[in-house]
Amino acid sequence: MAEAAQSLQPQDSALDIATDQAIEACDGDAWATVRALLVANAALEEEIARLTARVSKGYARGRVRRAASE
């Protein structure tokens, strides 16, 4: 029965491997892993906002939406 369960298990995907690596990088602490990922995500969002602000309207041809405050 265990063999049947193992054969139904999907092989490790790149996402599973990246998840394991992120948790390992935080010494197995799930809370620290989530916090690190949220910090990284916030940094990426700031980078997107900074780059979006620098793209000219003519180059983007309306494909880049500006924040409502602009």
Helices and strands as residue ranges (DSSP letters): H 2-8, H 14-25, H 30-54, H 57-60
